[in-house]
Amino acid sequence: MQLVFLEQAAEELDHLNDPLYSRILKKTELLLRFPYLGVEMFDAFSGYRSLVADPYRIIYQVVEDRRIEIAFLFHTKRERKRR
């Protein structure tokens, strides 16, 4: 099993300092042993799973049981923009 951070997730990760950086890496490395650990997502994120490394939500997908792609890292405490 291969673990890959896609561009947006990698950029977000690069802006983090320890201990948060390490906490997210440990949580994502856990996926190598338990790839379906996260909760299934629906609607626009159908096919993705979600896992929390507080205060971040890790959005990922398992591709053909060979590769785990970390697509997004969202800070759960940031205010969402309202229109």
Backbone as XML, in Angstrom:
<?xml version="1.0"?>
<chain id="A" units="angstrom">
  <residue number="1" name="MET">
    <atom name="N" x="0.854" y="-1.180" z="0.000"/>
    <atom name="CA" x="0.000" y="0.000" z="0.000"/>
    <atom name="C" x="0.893" y="1.234" z="0.000"/>
  </residue>
  <residue number="2" name="GLN">
    <atom name="N" x="0.529" y="2.199" z="-0.805"/>
    <atom name="CA" x="1.295" y="3.431" z="-0.948"/>
    <atom name="C" x="0.463" y="4.605" z="-0.443"/>
  </residue>
  <residue number="3" name="LEU">
    <atom name="N" x="1.072" y="5.519" z="0.287"/>
    <atom name="CA" x="0.407" y="6.702" z="0.822"/>
    <atom name="C" x="0.930" y="7.929" z="0.089"/>
  </residue>
  <residue number="4" name="VAL">
    <atom name="N" x="0.018" y="8.695" z="-0.542"/>
    <atom name="CA" x="0.410" y="9.849" z="-1.350"/>
    <atom name="C" x="-0.409" y="11.070" z="-0.941"/>
  </residue>
  <residue number="5" name="PHE">
    <atom name="N" x="0.277" y="12.185" z="-0.711"/>
    <atom name="CA" x="-0.404" y="13.446" z="-0.451"/>
    <atom name="C" x="-0.536" y="14.178" z="-1.780"/>
  </residue>
  <residue number="6" name="LEU">
    <atom name="N" x="-1.769" y="14.454" z="-2.191"/>
    <atom name="CA" x="-1.988" y="15.220" z="-3.409"/>
    <atom name="C" x="-1.639" y="16.686" z="-3.150"/>
  </residue>
  <residue number="7" name="GLU">
    <atom name="N" x="-1.532" y="17.464" z="-4.207"/>
    <atom name="CA" x="-0.983" y="18.822" z="-4.134"/>
    <atom name="C" x="-1.613" y="19.690" z="-3.044"/>
  </residue>
  <residue number="8" name="GLN">
    <atom name="N" x="-2.937" y="19.782" z="-2.996"/>
    <atom name="CA" x="-3.572" y="20.670" z="-2.024"/>
    <atom name="C" x="-3.289" y="20.225" z="-0.588"/>
  </residue>
  <residue number="9" name="ALA">
    <atom name="N" x="-3.358" y="18.939" z="-0.332"/>
    <atom name="CA" x="-3.083" y="18.425" z="1.017"/>
    <atom name="C" x="-1.612" y="18.626" z="1.383"/>
  </residue>
  <residue number="10" name="ALA">
    <atom name="N" x="-0.720" y="18.392" z="0.432"/>
    <atom name="CA" x="0.717" y="18.563" z="0.691"/>
    <atom name="C" x="1.053" y="20.017" z="1.021"/>
  </residue>
  <residue number="11" name="GLU">
    <atom name="N" x="0.424" y="20.955" z="0.314"/>
    <atom name="CA" x="0.667" y="22.372" z="0.582"/>
    <atom name="C" x="0.190" y="22.753" z="1.977"/>
  </residue>
  <residue number="12" name="GLU">
    <atom name="N" x="-0.981" y="22.272" z="2.368"/>
    <atom name="CA" x="-1.500" y="22.564" z="3.709"/>
    <atom name="C" x="-0.576" y="21.968" z="4.770"/>
  </residue>
  <residue number="13" name="LEU">
    <atom name="N" x="-0.138" y="20.738" z="4.553"/>
    <atom name="CA" x="0.751" y="20.073" z="5.502"/>
    <atom name="C" x="2.067" y="20.824" z="5.661"/>
  </residue>
  <residue number="14" name="ASP">
    <atom name="N" x="2.588" y="21.350" z="4.556"/>
    <atom name="CA" x="3.857" y="22.091" z="4.590"/>
    <atom name="C" x="3.791" y="23.351" z="5.451"/>
  </residue>
  <residue number="15" name="HIS">
    <atom name="N" x="2.599" y="23.876" z="5.669"/>
    <atom name="CA" x="2.442" y="25.105" z="6.461"/>
    <atom name="C" x="2.275" y="24.836" z="7.956"/>
  </residue>
  <residue number="16" name="LEU">
    <atom name="N" x="2.253" y="23.574" z="8.341"/>
    <atom name="CA" x="2.029" y="23.224" z="9.744"/>
    <atom name="C" x="3.343" y="23.011" z="10.484"/>
  </residue>
  <residue number="17" name="ASN">
    <atom name="N" x="3.317" y="23.298" z="11.770"/>
    <atom name="CA" x="4.463" y="23.063" z="12.645"/>
    <atom name="C" x="4.177" y="21.867" z="13.537"/>
  </residue>
  <residue number="18" name="ASP">
    <atom name="N" x="5.228" y="21.343" z="14.145"/>
    <atom name="CA" x="5.037" y="20.304" z="15.161"/>
    <atom name="C" x="4.365" y="20.926" z="16.367"/>
  </residue>
  <residue number="19" name="PRO">
    <atom name="N" x="3.568" y="20.225" z="17.097"/>
    <atom name="CA" x="3.283" y="18.792" z="17.022"/>
    <atom name="C" x="2.150" y="18.430" z="16.063"/>
  </residue>
  <residue number="20" name="LEU">
    <atom name="N" x="1.460" y="19.439" z="15.488"/>
    <atom name="CA" x="0.333" y="19.163" z="14.602"/>
    <atom name="C" x="0.769" y="18.412" z="13.346"/>
  </residue>
  <residue number="21" name="TYR">
    <atom name="N" x="1.883" y="18.806" z="12.774"/>
    <atom name="CA" x="2.434" y="18.135" z="11.590"/>
    <atom name="C" x="2.619" y="16.637" z="11.883"/>
  </residue>
  <residue number="22" name="SER">
    <atom name="N" x="3.258" y="16.334" z="12.992"/>
    <atom name="CA" x="3.510" y="14.928" z="13.364"/>
    <atom name="C" x="2.217" y="14.171" z="13.643"/>
  </residue>
  <residue number="23" name="ARG">
    <atom name="N" x="1.249" y="14.836" z="14.273"/>
    <atom name="CA" x="-0.026" y="14.191" z="14.584"/>
    <atom name="C" x="-0.753" y="13.770" z="13.302"/>
  </residue>
  <residue number="24" name="ILE">
    <atom name="N" x="-0.740" y="14.640" z="12.305"/>
    <atom name="CA" x="-1.389" y="14.313" z="11.033"/>
    <atom name="C" x="-0.644" y="13.185" z="10.333"/>
  </residue>
  <residue number="25" name="LEU">
    <atom name="N" x="0.676" y="13.220" z="10.334"/>
    <atom name="CA" x="1.442" y="12.134" z="9.703"/>
    <atom name="C" x="1.181" y="10.794" z="10.382"/>
  </residue>
  <residue number="26" name="LYS">
    <atom name="N" x="1.137" y="10.773" z="11.697"/>
    <atom name="CA" x="0.860" y="9.516" z="12.414"/>
    <atom name="C" x="-0.516" y="8.976" z="12.066"/>
  </residue>
  <residue number="27" name="LYS">
    <atom name="N" x="-1.499" y="9.875" z="11.984"/>
    <atom name="CA" x="-2.866" y="9.454" z="11.668"/>
    <atom name="C" x="-2.943" y="8.904" z="10.239"/>
  </residue>
  <residue number="28" name="THR">
    <atom name="N" x="-2.274" y="9.561" z="9.298"/>
    <atom name="CA" x="-2.314" y="9.074" z="7.921"/>
    <atom name="C" x="-1.534" y="7.766" z="7.769"/>
  </residue>
  <residue number="29" name="GLU">
    <atom name="N" x="-0.441" y="7.603" z="8.517"/>
    <atom name="CA" x="0.314" y="6.349" z="8.461"/>
    <atom name="C" x="-0.502" y="5.180" z="9.014"/>
  </residue>
  <residue number="30" name="LEU">
    <atom name="N" x="-1.425" y="5.461" z="9.908"/>
    <atom name="CA" x="-2.328" y="4.437" z="10.421"/>
    <atom name="C" x="-3.185" y="3.853" z="9.293"/>
  </residue>
  <residue number="31" name="LEU">
    <atom name="N" x="-3.441" y="4.674" z="8.282"/>
    <atom name="CA" x="-4.230" y="4.212" z="7.138"/>
    <atom name="C" x="-3.524" y="3.121" z="6.342"/>
  </residue>
  <residue number="32" name="LEU">
    <atom name="N" x="-2.211" y="3.054" z="6.426"/>
    <atom name="CA" x="-1.486" y="1.989" z="5.729"/>
    <atom name="C" x="-1.882" y="0.616" z="6.262"/>
  </residue>
  <residue number="33" name="ARG">
    <atom name="N" x="-2.207" y="0.550" z="7.546"/>
    <atom name="CA" x="-2.638" y="-0.719" z="8.148"/>
    <atom name="C" x="-4.153" y="-0.901" z="8.073"/>
  </residue>
  <residue number="34" name="PHE">
    <atom name="N" x="-4.874" y="0.210" z="8.157"/>
    <atom name="CA" x="-6.338" y="0.174" z="8.180"/>
    <atom name="C" x="-6.890" y="1.197" z="7.187"/>
  </residue>
  <residue number="35" name="PRO">
    <atom name="N" x="-6.817" y="0.927" z="5.897"/>
    <atom name="CA" x="-7.173" y="1.927" z="4.889"/>
    <atom name="C" x="-8.639" y="2.376" z="4.918"/>
  </residue>
  <residue number="36" name="TYR">
    <atom name="N" x="-9.519" y="1.553" z="5.445"/>
    <atom name="CA" x="-10.937" y="1.916" z="5.462"/>
    <atom name="C" x="-11.383" y="2.390" z="6.837"/>
  </residue>
  <residue number="37" name="LEU">
    <atom name="N" x="-10.445" y="2.886" z="7.633"/>
    <atom name="CA" x="-10.710" y="3.350" z="8.986"/>
    <atom name="C" x="-11.662" y="4.545" z="9.013"/>
  </residue>
  <residue number="38" name="GLY">
    <atom name="N" x="-11.504" y="5.459" z="8.089"/>
    <atom name="CA" x="-12.306" y="6.683" z="8.068"/>
    <atom name="C" x="-13.747" y="6.439" z="7.659"/>
  </residue>
  <residue number="39" name="VAL">
    <atom name="N" x="-14.572" y="7.428" z="7.923"/>
    <atom name="CA" x="-16.000" y="7.380" z="7.622"/>
    <atom name="C" x="-16.225" y="7.695" z="6.143"/>
  </residue>
  <residue number="40" name="GLU">
    <atom name="N" x="-17.115" y="6.943" z="5.496"/>
    <atom name="CA" x="-17.452" y="7.209" z="4.104"/>
    <atom name="C" x="-18.131" y="8.560" z="3.973"/>
  </residue>
  <residue number="41" name="MET">
    <atom name="N" x="-17.826" y="9.250" z="2.884"/>
    <atom name="CA" x="-18.437" y="10.552" z="2.621"/>
    <atom name="C" x="-19.428" y="10.407" z="1.461"/>
  </residue>
  <residue number="42" name="PHE">
    <atom name="N" x="-20.283" y="11.404" z="1.313"/>
    <atom name="CA" x="-21.341" y="11.338" z="0.302"/>
    <atom name="C" x="-21.381" y="12.611" z="-0.525"/>
  </residue>
  <residue number="43" name="ASP">
    <atom name="N" x="-22.335" y="12.672" z="-1.438"/>
    <atom name="CA" x="-22.568" y="13.817" z="-2.309"/>
    <atom name="C" x="-21.320" y="14.175" z="-3.106"/>
  </residue>
  <residue number="44" name="ALA">
    <atom name="N" x="-20.848" y="15.405" z="-3.003"/>
    <atom name="CA" x="-19.695" y="15.852" z="-3.799"/>
    <atom name="C" x="-18.424" y="15.076" z="-3.468"/>
  </residue>
  <residue number="45" name="PHE">
    <atom name="N" x="-18.376" y="14.475" z="-2.268"/>
    <atom name="CA" x="-17.196" y="13.724" z="-1.847"/>
    <atom name="C" x="-17.422" y="12.216" z="-1.884"/>
  </residue>
  <residue number="46" name="SER">
    <atom name="N" x="-18.367" y="11.787" z="-2.673"/>
    <atom name="CA" x="-18.633" y="10.356" z="-2.810"/>
    <atom name="C" x="-17.361" y="9.648" z="-3.285"/>
  </residue>
  <residue number="47" name="GLY">
    <atom name="N" x="-17.030" y="8.538" z="-2.632"/>
    <atom name="CA" x="-15.810" y="7.809" z="-2.969"/>
    <atom name="C" x="-14.649" y="8.164" z="-2.055"/>
  </residue>
  <residue number="48" name="TYR">
    <atom name="N" x="-14.819" y="9.201" z="-1.263"/>
    <atom name="CA" x="-13.786" y="9.625" z="-0.317"/>
    <atom name="C" x="-14.159" y="9.189" z="1.096"/>
  </residue>
  <residue number="49" name="ARG">
    <atom name="N" x="-13.182" y="9.200" z="1.957"/>
    <atom name="CA" x="-13.383" y="8.893" z="3.367"/>
    <atom name="C" x="-12.804" y="10.041" z="4.184"/>
  </residue>
  <residue number="50" name="SER">
    <atom name="N" x="-13.233" y="10.132" z="5.425"/>
    <atom name="CA" x="-12.834" y="11.236" z="6.288"/>
    <atom name="C" x="-12.332" y="10.698" z="7.618"/>
  </residue>
  <residue number="51" name="LEU">
    <atom name="N" x="-11.257" y="11.297" z="8.089"/>
    <atom name="CA" x="-10.635" y="10.907" z="9.347"/>
    <atom name="C" x="-10.211" y="12.186" z="10.058"/>
  </residue>
  <residue number="52" name="VAL">
    <atom name="N" x="-10.361" y="12.243" z="11.377"/>
    <atom name="CA" x="-10.034" y="13.465" z="12.114"/>
    <atom name="C" x="-8.724" y="13.307" z="12.875"/>
  </residue>
  <residue number="53" name="ALA">
    <atom name="N" x="-7.870" y="14.318" z="12.709"/>
    <atom name="CA" x="-6.663" y="14.501" z="13.525"/>
    <atom name="C" x="-6.822" y="15.917" z="14.062"/>
  </residue>
  <residue number="54" name="ASP">
    <atom name="N" x="-7.557" y="16.041" z="15.138"/>
    <atom name="CA" x="-8.009" y="17.321" z="15.673"/>
    <atom name="C" x="-6.893" y="18.354" z="15.718"/>
  </residue>
  <residue number="55" name="PRO">
    <atom name="N" x="-7.088" y="19.521" z="15.154"/>
    <atom name="CA" x="-8.301" y="20.107" z="14.615"/>
    <atom name="C" x="-8.445" y="19.971" z="13.097"/>
  </residue>
  <residue number="56" name="TYR">
    <atom name="N" x="-7.813" y="18.997" z="12.487"/>
    <atom name="CA" x="-7.897" y="18.823" z="11.036"/>
    <atom name="C" x="-8.732" y="17.608" z="10.659"/>
  </residue>
  <residue number="57" name="ARG">
    <atom name="N" x="-9.423" y="17.755" z="9.535"/>
    <atom name="CA" x="-10.140" y="16.635" z="8.931"/>
    <atom name="C" x="-9.322" y="16.224" z="7.714"/>
  </residue>
  <residue number="58" name="ILE">
    <atom name="N" x="-9.022" y="14.941" z="7.640"/>
    <atom name="CA" x="-8.229" y="14.383" z="6.538"/>
    <atom name="C" x="-9.208" y="13.729" z="5.566"/>
  </residue>
  <residue number="59" name="ILE">
    <atom name="N" x="-9.205" y="14.199" z="4.330"/>
    <atom name="CA" x="-10.085" y="13.649" z="3.293"/>
    <atom name="C" x="-9.202" y="12.828" z="2.360"/>
  </residue>
  <residue number="60" name="TYR">
    <atom name="N" x="-9.557" y="11.548" z="2.192"/>
    <atom name="CA" x="-8.714" y="10.661" z="1.391"/>
    <atom name="C" x="-9.563" y="9.653" z="0.632"/>
  </residue>
  <residue number="61" name="GLN">
    <atom name="N" x="-8.928" y="8.982" z="-0.301"/>
    <atom name="CA" x="-9.588" y="7.876" z="-0.994"/>
    <atom name="C" x="-8.603" y="6.734" z="-1.192"/>
  </residue>
  <residue number="62" name="VAL">
    <atom name="N" x="-9.154" y="5.538" z="-1.202"/>
    <atom name="CA" x="-8.362" y="4.340" z="-1.452"/>
    <atom name="C" x="-8.542" y="4.018" z="-2.931"/>
  </residue>
  <residue number="63" name="VAL">
    <atom name="N" x="-7.435" y="3.935" z="-3.646"/>
    <atom name="CA" x="-7.475" y="3.695" z="-5.090"/>
    <atom name="C" x="-7.020" y="2.260" z="-5.357"/>
  </residue>
  <residue number="64" name="GLU">
    <atom name="N" x="-7.955" y="1.435" z="-5.779"/>
    <atom name="CA" x="-7.701" y="0.040" z="-6.163"/>
    <atom name="C" x="-6.944" y="-0.755" z="-5.106"/>
  </residue>
  <residue number="65" name="ASP">
    <atom name="N" x="-7.214" y="-0.507" z="-3.839"/>
    <atom name="CA" x="-6.580" y="-1.240" z="-2.732"/>
    <atom name="C" x="-5.050" y="-1.265" z="-2.808"/>
  </residue>
  <residue number="66" name="ARG">
    <atom name="N" x="-4.461" y="-0.294" z="-3.530"/>
    <atom name="CA" x="-3.005" y="-0.240" z="-3.648"/>
    <atom name="C" x="-2.443" y="1.093" z="-3.192"/>
  </residue>
  <residue number="67" name="ARG">
    <atom name="N" x="-3.294" y="2.107" z="-3.229"/>
    <atom name="CA" x="-2.802" y="3.473" z="-3.027"/>
    <atom name="C" x="-3.828" y="4.268" z="-2.220"/>
  </residue>
  <residue number="68" name="ILE">
    <atom name="N" x="-3.340" y="5.024" z="-1.249"/>
    <atom name="CA" x="-4.196" y="5.913" z="-0.475"/>
    <atom name="C" x="-3.790" y="7.331" z="-0.837"/>
  </residue>
  <residue number="69" name="GLU">
    <atom name="N" x="-4.738" y="8.091" z="-1.369"/>
    <atom name="CA" x="-4.475" y="9.463" z="-1.764"/>
    <atom name="C" x="-5.103" y="10.419" z="-0.756"/>
  </residue>
  <residue number="70" name="ILE">
    <atom name="N" x="-4.263" y="11.195" z="-0.096"/>
    <atom name="CA" x="-4.730" y="12.227" z="0.826"/>
    <atom name="C" x="-5.015" y="13.441" z="-0.046"/>
  </residue>
  <residue number="71" name="ALA">
    <atom name="N" x="-6.295" y="13.764" z="-0.209"/>
    <atom name="CA" x="-6.691" y="14.822" z="-1.137"/>
    <atom name="C" x="-6.748" y="16.195" z="-0.484"/>
  </residue>
  <residue number="72" name="PHE">
    <atom name="N" x="-7.284" y="16.264" z="0.744"/>
    <atom name="CA" x="-7.486" y="17.554" z="1.398"/>
    <atom name="C" x="-7.223" y="17.442" z="2.891"/>
  </residue>
  <residue number="73" name="LEU">
    <atom name="N" x="-6.765" y="18.529" z="3.466"/>
    <atom name="CA" x="-6.679" y="18.699" z="4.912"/>
    <atom name="C" x="-7.451" y="19.971" z="5.227"/>
  </residue>
  <residue number="74" name="PHE">
    <atom name="N" x="-8.522" y="19.834" z="6.013"/>
    <atom name="CA" x="-9.342" y="20.984" z="6.377"/>
    <atom name="C" x="-9.233" y="21.256" z="7.864"/>
  </residue>
  <residue number="75" name="HIS">
    <atom name="N" x="-8.958" y="22.489" z="8.220"/>
    <atom name="CA" x="-8.966" y="22.889" z="9.618"/>
    <atom name="C" x="-10.431" y="23.002" z="10.036"/>
  </residue>
  <residue number="76" name="THR">
    <atom name="N" x="-10.854" y="22.239" z="11.008"/>
    <atom name="CA" x="-12.266" y="22.168" z="11.369"/>
    <atom name="C" x="-12.753" y="23.382" z="12.140"/>
  </residue>
  <residue number="77" name="LYS">
    <atom name="N" x="-11.846" y="24.193" z="12.650"/>
    <atom name="CA" x="-12.268" y="25.334" z="13.457"/>
    <atom name="C" x="-12.230" y="26.652" z="12.684"/>
  </residue>
  <residue number="78" name="ARG">
    <atom name="N" x="-11.840" y="26.620" z="11.443"/>
    <atom name="CA" x="-11.865" y="27.833" z="10.631"/>
    <atom name="C" x="-13.313" y="28.128" z="10.250"/>
  </residue>
  <residue number="79" name="GLU">
    <atom name="N" x="-13.649" y="29.396" z="10.238"/>
    <atom name="CA" x="-14.993" y="29.768" z="9.805"/>
    <atom name="C" x="-15.110" y="29.572" z="8.312"/>
  </residue>
  <residue number="80" name="ARG">
    <atom name="N" x="-16.256" y="29.054" z="7.918"/>
    <atom name="CA" x="-16.503" y="28.887" z="6.496"/>
    <atom name="C" x="-16.989" y="30.203" z="5.925"/>
  </residue>
  <residue number="81" name="LYS">
    <atom name="N" x="-16.581" y="30.490" z="4.703"/>
    <atom name="CA" x="-17.028" y="31.714" z="4.046"/>
    <atom name="C" x="-18.512" y="31.606" z="3.738"/>
  </residue>
  <residue number="82" name="ARG">
    <atom name="N" x="-19.232" y="32.668" z="4.020"/>
    <atom name="CA" x="-20.666" y="32.692" z="3.731"/>
    <atom name="C" x="-20.896" y="33.613" z="2.553"/>
  </residue>
  <residue number="83" name="ARG">
    <atom name="N" x="-21.853" y="33.239" z="1.740"/>
    <atom name="CA" x="-22.178" y="34.054" z="0.558"/>
    <atom name="C" x="-23.298" y="34.995" z="0.856"/>
  </residue>
</chain>
